[in-house]
Amino acid sequence: MNHAFRPARDFHMAAVNAGRVLAFHKDRVVVKATRASAVLPGPDELTSAGLAAHTRLRLGTIQGQAYSGWALSHEPDLPEGYALAGLRSLFGGMDEADFQMAGYALQLLNWVADNRFCGRCGTAMNLAEGDRALVCGACRHTIYPRISPAIIVAITAGKRLLLARSGRFPRKRMFSVIAGYVEPGETLEDCVRREIREEVGLTVRHIRYFGSQAWPFSGSLMVGFTAEHAGGQIQLDGEEILEADWFAPDRLPEIPGKISIARQLIDWFVDNH
């Protein structure tokens, strides 16, 4: 997130009537298309266009620019010059702060939609006063936005990089680095070792932190590592991983786009080998 971001004290919209709006229908956001880039609309523009939202969240500011997130009630019939666009398609095509706030808004709107009722007593949840949370109207059970930690790791063996093809998208030929969610009670380093062992049957050494990335599409915090192959031959689990192999930097298969930390890890390998 932009270092100048100042999150709102709570998500209530009462005091917000200006700024930029992240108006989502499912996983697509309303933008104004210009020759140079995609631009976020203001609340008056959306209201004039007749767009109805069942959820509105005050998000915060970046350098004094206010942002709010809207979940639209239905797919809108947009005026000329406006469009619904997926976040991946907007990478590099809109203001960086707007793009980061779009990811933040999508994650929060999904969190609100997934927690409409209290998990303890079944009563409707409400936006908390003075806190970035949801609170039960009956038992006062309070929940905060969920972040699911996951590791992602580039495994090298000399001048080769391990890349694998996921079973989640069996028709795609894209290869990427190994990734997986952290289990309760598990350290990040233990998760690196376990995921590699489970998915491709290898052991690793020299696990080093690389960087991290918020991934709003799954509500994850991706924590990146590099590691060196220590032993074992590739043995596929046959479920999560359909193919895996070692690749030289000049012989890479189809790989993820530059929006992801997976691509950053692969680019790091290429740049250093």
N, C-alpha and C positions, 0 to 999 in steps of 0.2 A: 504494500500500500504506500502511496505517496507520503513522504515524511511530513508534509504540511497538513495532512488529514487531521481534522478535529471531529471525532464522533459526537453525535448528538447526545444530550444527557439522557433522553429516552426517545422512544420511537413515535410519540404522539405528534400529530400533524397540526394541532390547533394554531400554532404560531407561525406556520410556514405558508406563505402565499406567493412566493417567488422562487427563482432559481431554476435549476435544470432537473428534468424528470426522467427517471429510468422507468418507462412504462412497458411492462412485460406481458405478453400473452404466451403462456407456457415458457419456453426457453428463448423466445425471440423478443427483441426490444424495438420500440418505435424510434426511428431516426429520421432526420431531414437529410436528404441527399443533396450535396453540393458538388461542384466540379472538383474541389480540393479534397473534401473528406465528408464523413458522416457527422452530423451535428445533433445534439440532444435538444428536444423541444422544451419549452417552458409550460407551466401549468395552464396558463390562459389559452395557449394554442390547443392543448389537448381538450380542454373544456369546450372551447368553441367548435371543435371537431366532433363533439358529442360522445367522447370516450368516457365510459363508466368504469370505475375501479372498485372492487370489493375490498381491497386492502391498500392502505396508504401508509407509508413509513417515512418518518423524518430520519435521514441518514447522517447528516453532518455537513461539514464545509471543508473545502480545500482553498486556501488563500482567500477566504471570504466568500467564495462561491458556494451557495447552498445547493444541496442535492436531496431529492426524495425518491422513493421507490414505490411504484404502483403495480398492483396485480390487476390486469384488466378482466372484466367480467365475461367478455366474449371476444372472439376474434374481430378486430375493428375494421370498419370500412373507411380506409384512410383517405384524406384529401390528396390531390395531386402534389407531388413533391415529397411525400412521406412514404415510409416503407417499414415493414417488419424485417429485422435482420438478426441472424444468429451471432452470438458473440465471437465465435471462431472466425467468421467471415469479416469481422470488424477489426481484427488484430492488425495494427499498422495503418488502419484506414480512418482512425478517429483520434482525437486528442487523448494522450496517454492517461491523464487524470480521469477523463470521462470513462475510458475503457476500464480502469481499475475500479471505479465506482460502480460500473455496470456489473462487474463480477461480485462485488460486495452486496449490491441490491438483489441480484438473483439468488445468492445464497441465503439472505435473510428472508426473502419472500417465500422461498421453498420451505424454510424452517417454520415460518408462521403457518403455512398451509398444512404441514405435516403434524402440527401440534395444536389443532383447533380445540381439542378436548383434553382435560386433565387425565393423565395416565393413572392417577390414584383413585379418583372418585367419579370421573366421567363428566364433570361440569365443564362448561365452556371456559376457555382461557381468554384472558384479556391482556392488552398491553400494560405493563407495569408503569407506575408513576415514579419518575426520578431514577429509573434504572433501565438498562437495555436488556429487558427480559419480558417473559410472559408469566402471568400469575393467575392461579385458579380463583374464580369468583366465590368458591365455597370453602375449600380447605386451605387456601392460600399457598398451595404448593407452587414453587417458583422454578422456572427453567430458563436457561441461558442458551444463546445460539450454540449449536453443536458443531464441533470441528473434529473430523475423523483423521487422526494422524496416520500417514502411510510413508513407507520408505520407497526409494527408487535408486537403483545402484548400477553403475557402469563397472563391469568386471573385465579386467584386461589380463591377457597372457602374452607377455612380450609386446609385440606390435599388432596384436589381434584383439578385437573386442567381441564379447559375447552379445549376440542379439537373438531375440526370440519372437515368434509369432503367436499371438494370443488365441485361445480357443473361444473367447467371447465374441470374436468377429471372424468366424471360420472362412468366409468368402473373401476377406481382405488379404492381400499379400504384404501388408505392412509389418515390418519388424521393429522392435524397440528393446529397451533395456528392461531388466527385471524389476518388478514393483509389487507391493502388497501392503495390506493394512496391518497395523500394529495390534497385537492381541493384548487383553488386559494383563497387567503385571509384567509386561515385556519391555525391555529397553530397546531403543532404536537399533543398537548394534546387534542385539540378539535377534531382532526381527530380520535384519539383513541376512544373517547366517541361516535362519530358519527358512525364509522365502527361497533363497538360492538352493538350499538342500532339498526342499520339497519340490520345487518346480523343475530344476535341471540336474539335481544329484551331485552338485559340486561343493567343495569347501573352499573358503577364501581366507586371506590374511590382509593385514595393513588396511583396515577399513578406515577411511578418512571422510570427514564432512566436506561436502561440496557446496551446498546452498539449499534454499527452500523456495517453494512457490505455493501460494494459495490457489486451489483448484476448485472454483465455485460450482462446476458441473456436478460434482459428487460431494460437495461440502467437505473437501479434504484439505489437509496441509501436507503437501508433498515435501519430504525431507530427503535431499539428495546426498548420495555417497559415491565414492570410488572404492574399489577393492581389487586385490590381485588374486588370481587363481592359485590355490594352494594344493589341490589334489582332486582326483576323481575324473571320470569320463562323463560326458553329457548323457543323462538318462531322463527322458521326458516323463512328466507325470501323466500325460495323455488326456488331461482334462483342461487345465488352465493353459498349458503350453502345447501347441501342435507341432512346432518346429523350433529348433535352436541350433546355432552354429557359430563358429569363430569367423570374424570378417576382418580383412585388412582395410586400412583407411581409404584405399583407392578402389575397393571392391564392395562397397556397401549396397545392400538391397534398398527397397523403398523404406523410408524412415519418416517419423512424425514431423509435422510442421514446426516452425520456429516459435510458435506460441508456448510450447511446453518445455518444462525442465528436462524431459526426456531428450529433446533435441539439443538442449544446452550441454547435457552430458556427452552426447555423441559428438557434437562439435568440439568439445574439449578434447576428446580422444583424437579426433582428426588433426586438430591444431598442434597436439603434442607428439604425434607419431608420424 
